[in-house]
Amino acid sequence: MSKAAVPLRILCIHGYRQNGSSFREKTGALRKLLKKQVELVYISAPHQVPAVQNETNQMASGGDEDQRGWWFSDVQARSFNAQQECESSLGLEESIETVKTAVKELGPFDGILGFSQGAALVAMLCALQEQKLEADFNFRFAILVAGFRSVCSQHQRFYEGTVITIPSLHVFGQDDRVIPEEMSRDLLPAFDGAQILIHPGGHFVPAASLHRQTYKDFLKKFE
């Protein structure tokens, strides 16, 4: 009788205005889809995002109570917009330290998965690993869902010079209104041999049965 395969451990990086707990809930279908193949570990960003309130001064519905972000594109307002061009950002270095701590305390990890702002951060972490600037990062693969290339001037160092050779799967929705498909496509040249999974939906992590084979085939290479 063959020994059961050890699941691949994947560090999960949530999107803006989410946290580790809410991202775990939102990726329940993915965990179910890949439950024998992976163990997903979730962490929260270090920065609390100011809550959005509506006209009646109630918390806007649809958001998580403990909203977190990996960096702010508007330093004054402590807000973030993926399409906002800025010279400098606030909070990225602390977020990189948060991931380093997670790797040391919760690792080792085989791979890393990010969603939206979290996927943009994953691309930066992969660049640091490629450039051998962070000895703690040793991810064998990356999955970027609704990822994008940051338009902040301070972040361009992550995309210049070295092409990222870490195997990557880039997932994006054709109907994504938050991170349009072309923004995710703009990130692809930063990665050598990037694999793509396109789905017809919007801004979420797709986990329908028809996506299972693409995920499984990608992950199988690292088992």
N, CA, C and O of each residue as an XYZ file, in Angstrom:
892
protein
N       0.846     -1.195      0.000
C       0.000      0.000      0.000
C       0.886      1.250      0.000
O       1.758      1.407      0.854
N       0.647      2.130     -0.968
C       1.501      3.307     -1.093
C       1.181      4.327     -0.002
O       0.049      4.448      0.465
N       2.223      5.047      0.378
C       2.063      6.053      1.420
C       1.236      7.226      0.891
O       1.425      7.650     -0.249
N       0.331      7.746      1.701
C      -0.511      8.867      1.273
C       0.357     10.087      0.991
O       1.309     10.370      1.717
N       0.013     10.800     -0.071
C       0.772     11.991     -0.447
C       0.615     13.074      0.626
O      -0.473     13.290      1.161
N       1.719     13.737      0.922
C       1.675     14.836      1.899
C       1.141     16.072      1.179
O       1.659     16.428      0.121
N       0.119     16.736      1.726
C      -0.444     17.913      1.050
C       0.592     19.024      0.913
O       1.452     19.196      1.776
N       0.499     19.760     -0.162
C       1.348     20.932     -0.357
C       0.857     22.044      0.563
O      -0.340     22.329      0.615
N       1.769     22.664      1.279
C       1.381     23.751      2.188
C       1.497     25.079      1.448
O       2.547     25.417      0.902
N       0.391     25.822      1.445
C       0.334     27.079      0.696
C      -0.045     28.227      1.637
O      -1.048     28.161      2.347
N       0.776     29.276      1.625
C       0.486     30.478      2.407
C      -0.469     31.359      1.607
O      -0.203     31.665      0.444
N      -1.587     31.773      2.226
C      -2.630     32.524      1.521
C      -2.657     33.987      1.953
O      -2.713     34.304      3.141
N      -2.617     34.874      0.950
C      -2.529     36.314      1.162
C      -3.827     36.959      0.654
O      -4.087     36.979     -0.549
N      -4.625     37.476      1.568
C      -5.960     37.984      1.224
C      -5.925     39.298      0.449
O      -4.868     39.902      0.267
N      -7.108     39.730     -0.005
C      -7.245     40.985     -0.728
C      -7.493     42.166      0.199
O      -7.641     42.002      1.410
N      -7.535     43.349     -0.384
C      -7.771     44.586      0.371
C      -9.179     44.562      0.978
O     -10.134     44.120      0.339
N      -9.287     45.038      2.199
C     -10.529     45.035      2.993
C     -10.989     43.633      3.391
O     -12.151     43.443      3.750
N     -10.092     42.656      3.331
C     -10.377     41.325      3.867
C      -9.439     41.087      5.043
O      -8.669     41.973      5.416
N      -9.500     39.895      5.627
C      -8.508     39.448      6.601
C      -8.346     37.939      6.419
O      -9.043     37.330      5.606
N      -7.435     37.343      7.169
C      -7.174     35.917      6.994
C      -8.407     35.064      7.189
O      -8.639     34.112      6.445
N      -9.202     35.409      8.200
C     -10.400     34.631      8.520
C     -11.467     34.750      7.428
O     -12.054     33.748      7.019
N     -11.712     35.958      6.964
C     -12.744     36.135      5.934
C     -12.301     35.531      4.601
O     -13.124     35.009      3.850
N     -10.997     35.604      4.306
C     -10.500     35.012      3.058
C     -10.616     33.489      3.106
O     -10.874     32.837      2.094
N     -10.419     32.940      4.301
C     -10.601     31.494      4.463
C     -12.049     31.110      4.128
O     -12.293     30.112      3.449
N     -12.989     31.902      4.605
C     -14.403     31.639      4.309
C     -14.692     31.770      2.818
O     -15.401     30.950      2.235
N     -14.132     32.812      2.211
C     -14.401     33.072      0.786
C     -13.743     32.039     -0.129
O     -14.133     31.913     -1.290
N     -12.757     31.301      0.371
C     -12.086     30.291     -0.447
C     -12.485     28.871     -0.028
O     -11.769     27.908     -0.302
N     -13.630     28.760      0.636
C     -14.104     27.440      1.071
C     -14.261     26.468     -0.084
O     -13.931     25.289      0.046
N     -14.762     26.953     -1.215
C     -14.958     26.085     -2.381
C     -13.615     25.593     -2.923
O     -13.502     24.451     -3.368
N     -12.606     26.453     -2.882
C     -11.272     26.058     -3.359
C     -10.673     24.995     -2.436
O     -10.086     24.017     -2.899
N     -10.829     25.198     -1.128
C     -10.306     24.210     -0.170
C     -10.969     22.853     -0.381
O     -10.321     21.809     -0.306
N     -12.267     22.888     -0.644
C     -13.012     21.644     -0.881
C     -12.548     20.985     -2.181
O     -12.406     19.765     -2.260
N     -12.315     21.818     -3.193
C     -11.905     21.332     -4.509
C     -10.546     20.628     -4.454
O     -10.320     19.639     -5.151
N      -9.636     21.158     -3.607
C      -8.250     20.674     -3.581
C      -7.867     20.051     -2.238
O      -6.682     19.959     -1.917
N      -8.860     19.620     -1.448
C      -8.602     19.243     -0.052
C      -7.568     18.132      0.123
O      -6.857     18.118      1.127
N      -7.466     17.209     -0.819
C      -6.487     16.130     -0.665
C      -5.101     16.544     -1.131
O      -4.108     15.875     -0.845
N      -5.049     17.653     -1.850
C      -3.794     18.053     -2.480
C      -3.058     19.162     -1.725
O      -1.831     19.240     -1.769
N      -3.817     20.019     -1.031
C      -3.178     21.177     -0.398
C      -3.657     21.409      1.032
O      -4.739     20.981      1.434
N      -2.805     22.105      1.779
C      -3.181     22.646      3.090
C      -3.000     24.155      2.978
O      -1.884     24.636      2.784
N      -4.091     24.901      3.098
C      -4.036     26.350      2.956
C      -3.925     27.009      4.334
O      -4.716     26.726      5.234
N      -2.940     27.886      4.482
C      -2.689     28.583      5.748
C      -2.891     30.084      5.515
O      -2.305     30.658      4.597
N      -3.717     30.709      6.343
C      -4.120     32.105      6.120
C      -3.516     33.036      7.170
O      -3.453     32.707      8.354
N      -3.076     34.205      6.707
C      -2.599     35.241      7.622
C      -3.310     36.556      7.294
O      -3.905     36.698      6.226
N      -3.244     37.509      8.219
C      -3.876     38.819      8.024
C      -2.823     39.905      7.829
O      -1.737     39.845      8.405
N      -3.159     40.889      7.017
C      -2.276     42.045      6.802
C      -2.147     42.847      8.099
O      -3.052     42.815      8.933
N      -1.040     43.561      8.277
C      -0.820     44.287      9.533
C      -1.571     45.607      9.643
O      -1.656     46.177     10.731
N      -2.118     46.106      8.530
C      -2.715     47.439      8.548
C      -4.235     47.394      8.552
O      -4.855     46.767      7.693
N      -4.825     48.069      9.536
C      -6.281     48.166      9.588
C      -6.734     49.260      8.615
O      -6.162     50.350      8.566
N      -7.764     48.940      7.854
C      -8.296     49.890      6.876
C      -9.440     50.670      7.517
O     -10.331     50.074      8.123
N      -9.426     52.011      7.388
C     -10.542     52.789      7.924
C     -11.863     52.305      7.320
O     -11.967     52.133      6.106
N     -12.853     52.090      8.158
C     -14.137     51.559      7.692
C     -14.866     52.570      6.830
O     -14.832     53.772      7.092
N     -15.531     52.064      5.793
C     -16.361     52.919      4.944
C     -17.744     52.989      5.573
O     -18.351     51.958      5.862
N     -18.247     54.210      5.787
C     -19.577     54.356      6.373
C     -20.527     54.992      5.371
O     -20.135     55.838      4.567
N     -21.775     54.572      5.437
C     -22.756     55.135      4.512
C     -23.441     56.356      5.126
O     -23.063     56.811      6.206
N     -24.467     56.890      4.417
C     -25.072     58.148      4.835
C     -25.706     58.105      6.219
O     -25.759     59.125      6.906
N     -26.182     56.950      6.631
C     -26.827     56.866      7.950
C     -25.804     56.539      9.046
O     -26.158     56.204     10.176
N     -24.513     56.650      8.666
C     -23.416     56.431      9.616
C     -23.327     54.985     10.092
O     -22.733     54.689     11.128
N     -23.928     54.099      9.316
C     -23.812     52.668      9.619
C     -22.664     52.104      8.795
O     -22.333     52.631      7.733
N     -22.061     51.036      9.289
C     -20.993     50.382      8.536
C     -21.563     49.873      7.214
O     -22.602     49.213      7.197
N     -20.891     50.176      6.118
C     -21.367     49.712      4.818
C     -21.411     48.194      4.802
O     -20.480     47.532      5.262
N     -22.483     47.655      4.278
C     -22.644     46.197      4.284
C     -21.753     45.549      3.241
O     -21.277     46.209      2.317
N     -21.535     44.267      3.396
C     -20.759     43.508      2.418
C     -19.280     43.460      2.732
O     -18.543     42.719      2.081
N     -18.818     44.233      3.718
C     -17.403     44.218      4.066
C     -17.144     43.370      5.296
O     -18.075     42.958      5.989
N     -15.881     43.115      5.560
C     -15.516     42.372      6.758
C     -15.372     43.359      7.908
O     -15.032     44.524      7.698
N     -15.632     42.890      9.125
C     -15.556     43.788     10.280
C     -14.130     44.280     10.516
O     -13.906     45.474     10.711
N     -13.168     43.360     10.496
C     -11.769     43.723     10.705
C     -11.105     43.814      9.337
O     -10.476     42.861      8.875
N     -11.251     44.969      8.694
C     -10.745     45.124      7.324
C      -9.257     45.450      7.354
O      -8.804     46.308      8.112
N      -8.512     44.746      6.512
C      -7.060     44.881      6.511
C      -6.525     45.156      5.108
O      -7.172     44.841      4.110
N      -5.348     45.743      5.051
C      -4.697     46.005      3.771
C      -3.194     45.814      3.879
O      -2.617     45.911      4.962
N      -2.564     45.539      2.731
C      -1.108     45.296      2.706
C      -0.318     46.581      2.470
O       0.831     46.690      2.897
N      -0.939     47.568      1.781
C      -0.349     48.909      1.667
C      -1.436     49.871      1.211
O      -2.490     49.466      0.721
N      -1.147     51.160      1.385
C      -2.084     52.210      0.977
C      -1.464     53.014     -0.158
O      -0.307     53.425     -0.075
N      -2.233     53.235     -1.210
C      -1.738     54.057     -2.328
C      -1.919     55.541     -2.034
O      -1.181     56.375     -2.557
N      -2.912     55.872     -1.186
C      -3.104     57.245     -0.738
C      -2.639     57.331      0.711
O      -3.335     56.905      1.633
N      -1.455     57.888      0.887
C      -0.818     57.919      2.209
C      -1.642     58.733      3.203
O      -1.778     58.346      4.363
N      -2.197     59.874      2.745
C      -2.958     60.752      3.640
C      -4.265     60.109      4.090
O      -4.581     60.090      5.280
N      -5.010     59.593      3.146
C      -6.339     59.041      3.452
C      -6.270     57.605      3.975
O      -7.278     57.056      4.419
N      -5.092     57.004      3.923
C      -4.922     55.584      4.256
C      -5.961     54.745      3.499
O      -6.741     53.992      4.081
N      -5.928     54.913      2.188
C      -6.841     54.170      1.321
C      -6.043     53.545      0.184
O      -4.857     53.825      0.009
N      -6.715     52.698     -0.583
C      -6.024     51.998     -1.664
C      -6.926     51.872     -2.886
O      -8.103     51.528     -2.789
N      -6.335     52.160     -4.029
C      -6.991     51.933     -5.310
C      -5.924     51.411     -6.261
O      -4.889     52.048     -6.452
N      -6.180     50.245     -6.858
C      -5.173     49.605     -7.710
C      -4.800     50.444     -8.921
O      -3.727     50.264     -9.496
N      -5.686     51.366     -9.313
C      -5.425     52.174    -10.508
C      -4.916     53.574    -10.175
O      -4.723     54.404    -11.063
N      -4.702     53.825     -8.877
C      -4.218     55.148     -8.448
C      -2.699     55.230     -8.575
O      -1.972     54.515     -7.886
N      -2.229     56.104     -9.458
C      -0.787     56.290     -9.618
C      -0.276     57.147     -8.459
O      -0.854     58.184     -8.133
N       0.806     56.697     -7.851
C       1.357     57.448     -6.718
C       2.869     57.320     -6.718
O       3.435     56.367     -7.253
N       3.503     58.300     -6.108
C       4.971     58.270     -5.996
C       5.402     57.250     -4.953
O       6.252     56.395     -5.203
N       4.788     57.363     -3.769
C       5.163     56.462     -2.678
C       3.906     55.893     -2.033
O       2.818     56.456     -2.154
N       4.076     54.767     -1.346
C       2.948     54.126     -0.670
C       3.241     54.073      0.826
O       4.311     54.479      1.281
N       2.284     53.574      1.566
C       2.453     53.455      3.009
C       2.196     52.012      3.431
O       1.158     51.438      3.100
N       3.148     51.427      4.166
C       2.882     50.147      4.810
C       3.434     48.897      4.170
O       3.318     47.816      4.746
N       4.038     49.008      2.981
C       4.488     47.791      2.290
C       5.590     47.062      3.053
O       5.568     45.835      3.151
N       6.551     47.806      3.593
C       7.683     47.156      4.276
C       7.210     46.342      5.484
O       7.711     45.247      5.738
N       6.232     46.892      6.234
C       5.693     46.155      7.380
C       5.005     44.868      6.923
O       5.060     43.845      7.605
N       4.359     44.936      5.763
C       3.665     43.752      5.244
C       4.649     42.666      4.824
O       4.399     41.478      5.032
N       5.757     43.075      4.235
C       6.796     42.102      3.869
C       7.336     41.433      5.138
O       7.585     40.228      5.152
N       7.515     42.228      6.210
C       7.967     41.679      7.488
C       6.938     40.701      8.071
O       7.306     39.685      8.662
N       5.641     41.017      7.900
C       4.573     40.131      8.382
C       4.651     38.774      7.698
O       4.491     37.736      8.340
N       4.898     38.787      6.391
C       5.010     37.525      5.647
C       6.269     36.768      6.081
O       6.239     35.546      6.230
N       7.362     37.484      6.282
C       8.602     36.837      6.742
C       8.379     36.145      8.086
O       8.832     35.019      8.292
N       7.679     36.823      8.998
C       7.378     36.238     10.309
C       6.513     34.994     10.163
O       6.731     33.996     10.850
N       5.528     35.055      9.266
C       4.647     33.907      9.044
C       5.427     32.709      8.508
O       5.185     31.571      8.909
N       6.356     32.973      7.606
C       7.178     31.891      7.046
C       8.016     31.234      8.146
O       8.151     30.012      8.191
N       8.571     32.059      9.024
C       9.404     31.530     10.113
C       8.579     30.765     11.143
O       8.998     29.709     11.617
N       7.405     31.299     11.489
C       6.619     30.723     12.587
C       5.626     29.642     12.136
O       5.332     28.714     12.889
N       5.116     29.764     10.914
C       4.089     28.828     10.440
C       4.581     27.910      9.332
O       3.909     26.935      8.995
N       5.750     28.207      8.759
C       6.292     27.439      7.631
C       6.884     26.118      8.063
O       6.761     25.736      9.227
N       7.531     25.406      7.138
C       7.802     25.863      5.767
C       6.576     25.737      4.862
O       5.642     24.984      5.139
N       6.617     26.512      3.757
C       5.555     26.479      2.765
C       6.115     26.060      1.410
O       7.233     26.417      1.036
N       5.308     25.298      0.695
C       5.695     24.925     -0.672
C       5.411     26.069     -1.633
O       6.204     26.359     -2.529
N       4.258     26.718     -1.430
C       3.870     27.772     -2.353
C       3.139     28.896     -1.661
O       2.914     28.869     -0.451
N       2.769     29.894     -2.461
C       2.054     31.061     -1.943
C       0.930     31.415     -2.907
O       1.092     31.340     -4.125
N      -0.209     31.800     -2.347
C      -1.381     32.174     -3.140
C      -1.847     33.549     -2.697
O      -1.926     33.825     -1.499
N      -2.157     34.416     -3.658
C      -2.644     35.743     -3.313
C      -3.847     36.119     -4.146
O      -4.007     35.666     -5.279
N      -4.699     36.961     -3.562
C      -5.891     37.439     -4.253
C      -5.894     38.961     -4.304
O      -5.743     39.617     -3.273
N      -6.066     39.529     -5.503
C      -6.206     40.965     -5.694
C      -4.972     41.714     -5.157
O      -3.868     41.473     -5.645
N      -5.123     42.610     -4.171
C      -3.938     43.286     -3.631
C      -2.954     42.263     -3.076
O      -1.741     42.461     -3.142
N      -3.479     41.171     -2.529
C      -2.615     40.098     -2.032
C      -1.823     39.440     -3.145
O      -0.678     39.039     -2.934
N      -2.418     39.319     -4.340
C      -1.702     38.741     -5.485
C      -0.616     39.693     -5.982
O       0.461     39.259     -6.392
N      -0.910     40.996     -5.943
C       0.110     41.984     -6.313
C       1.286     41.902     -5.341
O       2.443     42.023     -5.745
N       0.980     41.692     -4.041
C       2.041     41.520     -3.051
C       2.833     40.245     -3.326
O       4.058     40.240     -3.208
N       2.147     39.171     -3.690
C       2.831     37.908     -3.995
C       3.845     38.103     -5.128
O       4.948     37.559     -5.075
N       3.474     38.873     -6.144
C       4.411     39.144     -7.243
C       5.664     39.856     -6.721
O       6.777     39.563     -7.158
N       5.474     40.790     -5.787
C       6.618     41.507     -5.201
C       7.490     40.567     -4.365
O       8.718     40.647     -4.407
N       6.848     39.681     -3.611
C       7.595     38.719     -2.796
C       8.402     37.780     -3.683
O       9.542     37.438     -3.368
N       7.797     37.367     -4.801
C       8.505     36.500     -5.748
C       9.701     37.223     -6.350
O      10.750     36.618     -6.575
N       9.542     38.530     -6.613
C      10.651     39.320     -7.148
C      11.791     39.396     -6.133
O      12.960     39.268     -6.497
N      11.449     39.603     -4.864
C      12.477     39.635     -3.817
C      13.203     38.299     -3.722
O      14.419     38.254     -3.534
N      12.443     37.206     -3.855
C      13.057     35.882     -3.818
C      13.971     35.680     -5.028
O      15.078     35.157     -4.901
N      13.496     36.097     -6.194
C      14.274     35.949     -7.430
C      15.573     36.742     -7.357
O      16.621     36.290     -7.818
N      15.483     37.934     -6.768
C      16.656     38.804     -6.671
C      17.554     38.430     -5.481
O      18.566     39.079     -5.214
N      17.147     37.358     -4.775
C      17.900     36.869     -3.608
C      18.074     37.965     -2.542
O      19.123     38.073     -1.906
N      17.033     38.760     -2.370
C      17.066     39.835     -1.382
C      16.425     39.422     -0.059
O      16.577     40.109      0.951
N      15.715     38.307     -0.068
C      15.076     37.817      1.153
C      15.358     36.327      1.308
O      14.745     35.500      0.632
N      16.275     35.991      2.187
C      16.667     34.595      2.369
C      15.538     33.732      2.925
O      15.548     32.512      2.763
N      14.557     34.372      3.587
C      13.470     33.608      4.204
C      12.469     33.077      3.188
O      11.732     32.135      3.478
N      12.435     33.676      1.995
C      11.461     33.258      0.995
C      12.055     32.166      0.106
O      13.099     32.341     -0.523
N      11.355     31.040      0.079
C      11.824     29.929     -0.745
C      10.619     29.200     -1.336
O      10.523     27.974     -1.276
N       9.698     29.986     -1.910
C       8.479     29.409     -2.470
C       8.790     28.683     -3.780
O       9.528     29.185     -4.629
N       8.210     27.494     -3.921
C       8.437     26.709     -5.140
C       7.460     27.068     -6.248
O       7.698     26.761     -7.416
N       6.352     27.722     -5.879
C       5.380     28.144     -6.890
C       4.504     29.254     -6.310
O       4.471     29.478     -5.100
N       3.795     29.942     -7.211
C       2.901     31.023     -6.808
C       1.610     30.947     -7.624
O       1.630     30.656     -8.820
N       0.483     31.216     -6.946
C      -0.818     31.312     -7.614
C      -1.335     32.723     -7.370
O      -1.509     33.136     -6.223
N      -1.578     33.455     -8.439
C      -2.004     34.855     -8.338
C      -3.393     34.996     -8.950
O      -3.572     34.826    -10.156
N      -4.372     35.309     -8.106
C      -5.759     35.454     -8.552
C      -6.110     36.944     -8.591
O      -6.018     37.634     -7.576
N      -6.509     37.431     -9.760
C      -6.818     38.859     -9.942
C      -5.628     39.723     -9.535
O      -5.783     40.750     -8.873
N      -4.449     39.289     -9.941
C      -3.232     40.037     -9.632
C      -3.087     41.245    -10.553
O      -3.815     41.372    -11.537
N      -2.160     42.117    -10.237
C      -1.909     43.291    -11.065
C      -0.516     43.831    -10.758
O       0.092     43.500     -9.740
N      -0.042     44.651    -11.648
C       1.249     45.320    -11.479
C       0.989     46.662    -10.802
O       0.246     47.489    -11.331
N       1.588     46.881     -9.651
C       1.374     48.138     -8.934
C       1.831     49.320     -9.784
O       2.883     49.265    -10.420
N       1.029     50.397     -9.792
C       1.391     51.592    -10.561
C       2.093     52.630     -9.681
O       2.341     53.752    -10.120
N       2.407     52.259     -8.456
C       3.142     53.153     -7.557
C       4.618     53.211     -7.985
O       5.256     52.173     -8.167
N       5.146     54.411     -8.142
C       6.539     54.580     -8.603
C       7.528     53.834     -7.718
O       8.488     53.237     -8.205
N       7.283     53.876     -6.419
C       8.160     53.242     -5.439
C       8.263     51.720     -5.654
O       9.232     51.097     -5.220
N       7.272     51.132     -6.317
C       7.216     49.677     -6.468
C       7.810     49.175     -7.791
O       7.888     47.966     -8.008
N       8.223     50.077     -8.663
C       8.677     49.634     -9.988
C       9.945     48.791     -9.906
O      10.256     48.042    -10.833
N      10.683     48.912     -8.791
C      11.908     48.118     -8.620
C      11.624     46.622     -8.639
O      12.512     45.824     -8.939
N      10.382     46.235     -8.317
C      10.035     44.820     -8.299
C       9.893     44.242     -9.712
O       9.952     43.027     -9.900
N       9.707     45.121    -10.699
C       9.429     44.635    -12.056
C      10.579     44.880    -13.020
O      10.515     44.488    -14.185
N      11.619     45.521    -12.537
C      12.732     45.883    -13.420
C      13.902     44.916    -13.264
O      14.202     44.441    -12.169
N      14.549     44.641    -14.387
C      15.743     43.802    -14.345
C      15.441     42.328    -14.422
O      15.409     41.756    -15.512
N      15.216     41.692    -13.265
C      15.098     40.235    -13.208
C      13.699     39.749    -13.567
O      12.705     40.248    -13.040
N      13.632     38.771    -14.469
C      12.356     38.104    -14.745
C      12.175     37.012    -13.692
O      13.124     36.298    -13.370
N      10.974     36.882    -13.160
C      10.695     35.903    -12.096
C      10.562     34.510    -12.703
O       9.715     34.281    -13.566
N      11.392     33.595    -12.252
C      11.378     32.231    -12.815
C      10.580     31.243    -11.959
O      10.441     30.077    -12.331
N      10.056     31.701    -10.814
C       9.228     30.828     -9.974
C       7.984     30.437    -10.775
O       7.292     31.315    -11.290
N       7.681     29.134    -10.892
C       6.494     28.712    -11.638
C       5.239     29.394    -11.086
O       5.035     29.450     -9.874
N       4.407     29.908    -11.987
C       3.249     30.680    -11.544
C       1.998     30.336    -12.345
O       2.056     30.027    -13.535
N       0.864     30.400    -11.646
C      -0.446     30.250    -12.266
C      -1.210     31.552    -12.019
O      -1.401     31.958    -10.873
N      -1.640     32.196    -13.094
C      -2.324     33.484    -13.006
C      -3.786     33.275    -13.377
O      -4.107     32.801    -14.467
N      -4.669     33.641    -12.445
C      -6.100     33.397    -12.593
C      -6.825     34.739    -12.669
O      -6.668     35.584    -11.788
N      -7.619     34.933    -13.723
C      -8.382     36.183    -13.771
C      -9.722     36.019    -14.462
O      -9.916     35.153    -15.315
N     -10.650     36.897    -14.054
C     -12.021     36.838    -14.551
C     -12.262     37.842    -15.659
O     -11.837     38.994    -15.573
N     -12.947     37.395    -16.702
C     -13.234     38.273    -17.838
C     -14.251     39.355    -17.484
O     -14.367     40.361    -18.185
N     -14.986     39.144    -16.397
C     -15.992     40.115    -15.983
C     -15.597     40.811    -14.678
O     -16.451     41.327    -13.958
N     -14.288     40.819    -14.379
C     -13.800     41.448    -13.146
C     -13.825     42.966    -13.325
O     -13.119     43.507    -14.175
N     -14.647     43.654    -12.513
C     -14.751     45.111    -12.607
C     -13.804     45.805    -11.631
O     -13.586     47.012    -11.735
N     -13.239     45.054    -10.682
C     -12.326     45.643     -9.697
C     -10.901     45.660    -10.252
O     -10.240     46.698    -10.269
N     -10.445     44.500    -10.701
C      -9.146     44.383    -11.387
C      -9.455     43.860    -12.790
O      -9.538     42.647    -12.988
N      -9.625     44.753    -13.764
C      -9.954     44.311    -15.120
C      -8.909     43.344    -15.679
O      -7.737     43.392    -15.308
N      -9.354     42.476    -16.570
C      -8.487     41.438    -17.133
C      -7.169     41.999    -17.669
O      -6.117     41.383    -17.497
N      -7.223     43.168    -18.319
C      -5.988     43.711    -18.908
C      -4.963     44.077    -17.838
O      -3.760     44.029    -18.097
N      -5.423     44.444    -16.635
C      -4.485     44.745    -15.550
C      -3.752     43.481    -15.107
O      -2.555     43.515    -14.826
N      -4.477     42.371    -15.048
C      -3.837     41.100    -14.693
C      -2.880     40.662    -15.795
O      -1.811     40.121    -15.512
N      -3.254     40.889    -17.036
C      -2.381     40.516    -18.159
C      -1.088     41.331    -18.162
O      -0.041     40.836    -18.581
N      -1.160     42.583    -17.695
C       0.035     43.449    -17.653
C       1.112     42.889    -16.729
O       2.289     43.222    -16.866
N       0.706     42.037    -15.789
C       1.668     41.458    -14.835
C       2.400     40.252    -15.430
O       3.487     39.902    -14.969
N       1.821     39.624    -16.436
C       2.365     38.366    -16.973
C       3.820     38.454    -17.448
O       4.582     37.523    -17.189
N       4.246     39.539    -18.136
C       5.638     39.592    -18.605
C       6.681     39.549    -17.489
O       7.847     39.251    -17.748
N       6.275     39.844    -16.242
C       7.223     39.806    -15.120
C       7.595     38.366    -14.767
O       8.592     38.127    -14.086
N       6.784     37.400    -15.235
C       6.995     35.989    -14.912
C       7.384     35.198    -16.152
O       6.780     35.351    -17.213
N       8.385     34.360    -16.011
C       8.802     33.493    -17.108
C       7.897     32.256    -17.145
O       7.744     31.572    -16.133
N       7.307     31.972    -18.290
C       6.493     30.763    -18.449
C       5.221     30.758    -17.626
O       4.789     29.703    -17.161
N       4.611     31.927    -17.437
C       3.392     32.017    -16.635
C       2.265     31.182    -17.250
O       2.031     31.235    -18.457
N       1.572     30.413    -16.407
C       0.388     29.679    -16.836
C      -0.839     30.523    -16.517
O      -0.835     31.310    -15.571
N      -1.888     30.349    -17.317
C      -3.074     31.199    -17.175
C      -4.326     30.344    -17.023
O      -4.488     29.327    -17.698
N      -5.206     30.774    -16.125
C      -6.554     30.208    -15.993
C      -7.529     31.376    -16.084
O      -7.572     32.232    -15.199
N      -8.307     31.404    -17.153
C      -9.282     32.471    -17.354
C     -10.673     31.924    -17.055
O     -11.029     30.833    -17.500
N     -11.454     32.689    -16.298
C     -12.840     32.282    -16.037
C     -13.765     33.419    -16.447
O     -13.329     34.568    -16.509
N     -15.024     33.129    -16.727
C     -15.932     34.163    -17.237
C     -16.489     35.088    -16.157
O     -17.195     36.044    -16.477
N     -16.185     34.821    -14.880
C     -16.789     35.560    -13.776
C     -16.072     36.835    -13.406
O     -15.280     37.378    -14.176
N     -16.374     37.305    -12.188
C     -15.867     38.580    -11.708
C     -14.716     38.462    -10.735
O     -13.791     37.674    -10.935
N     -14.785     39.271     -9.658
C     -13.665     39.432     -8.729
C     -13.765     38.419     -7.584
O     -14.217     38.754     -6.489
N     -13.345     37.197     -7.843
C     -13.371     36.147     -6.819
C     -12.395     35.042     -7.216
O     -11.865     35.028     -8.327
N     -12.172     34.120     -6.284
C     -11.301     32.971     -6.539
C     -12.173     31.853     -7.120
O     -12.992     31.284     -6.397
N     -12.018     31.526     -8.405
C     -12.893     30.528     -9.019
C     -12.548     29.115     -8.539
O     -11.376     28.762     -8.409
N     -13.571     28.325     -8.282
C     -13.326     26.958     -7.800
C     -14.438     26.018     -8.249
O     -14.860     25.138     -7.498
N     -14.904     26.210     -9.468
C     -15.901     25.303    -10.021
C     -15.198     24.010    -10.444
O     -13.980     23.991    -10.623
N     -15.962     22.942    -10.600
C     -15.364     21.653    -10.952
C     -14.585     21.728    -12.267
O     -13.614     20.995    -12.458
N     -15.012     22.613    -13.173
C     -14.315     22.710    -14.463
C     -12.928     23.342    -14.326
O     -12.114     23.248    -15.245
N     -12.651     23.989    -13.181
C     -11.318     24.578    -12.953
C     -10.385     23.602    -12.246
O      -9.174     23.821    -12.196
N     -10.943     22.528    -11.701
C     -10.168     21.606    -10.865
C      -8.926     21.085    -11.594
O      -7.833     21.061    -11.029
N      -9.102     20.671    -12.842
C      -7.984     20.047    -13.558
C      -6.823     21.003    -13.761
O      -5.662     20.606    -13.662
N      -7.133     22.269    -14.048
C      -6.050     23.253    -14.245
C      -5.248     23.428    -12.962
O      -4.017     23.422    -12.987
N      -5.956     23.586    -11.827
C      -5.268     23.690    -10.532
C      -4.452     22.427    -10.252
O      -3.282     22.503     -9.878
N      -5.081     21.270    -10.436
C      -4.436     20.000    -10.104
C      -3.197     19.754    -10.962
O      -2.157     19.327    -10.462
N      -3.324     20.028    -12.259
C      -2.180     19.815    -13.154
C      -1.014     20.730    -12.788
O       0.148     20.331    -12.862
N      -1.339     21.960    -12.392
C      -0.284     22.897    -11.997
C       0.391     22.408    -10.708
O       1.618     22.381    -10.620
N      -0.405     22.027     -9.724
C       0.126     21.622     -8.419
C       0.863     20.291     -8.467
O       1.780     20.050     -7.681
N       0.456     19.430     -9.394
C       1.032     18.080     -9.471
C       2.548     18.098     -9.666
O       3.257     17.190     -9.231
N       3.027     19.147    -10.328
C       4.451     19.266    -10.593
C       5.295     19.437     -9.328
O       6.512     19.252     -9.350
N       4.628     19.792     -8.225
C       5.371     20.098     -6.995
C       5.167     19.059     -5.902
O       5.680     19.216     -4.794
N       4.422     17.999     -6.202
C       4.138     16.968     -5.184
C       5.335     16.047     -5.003
O       5.286     15.122     -4.193
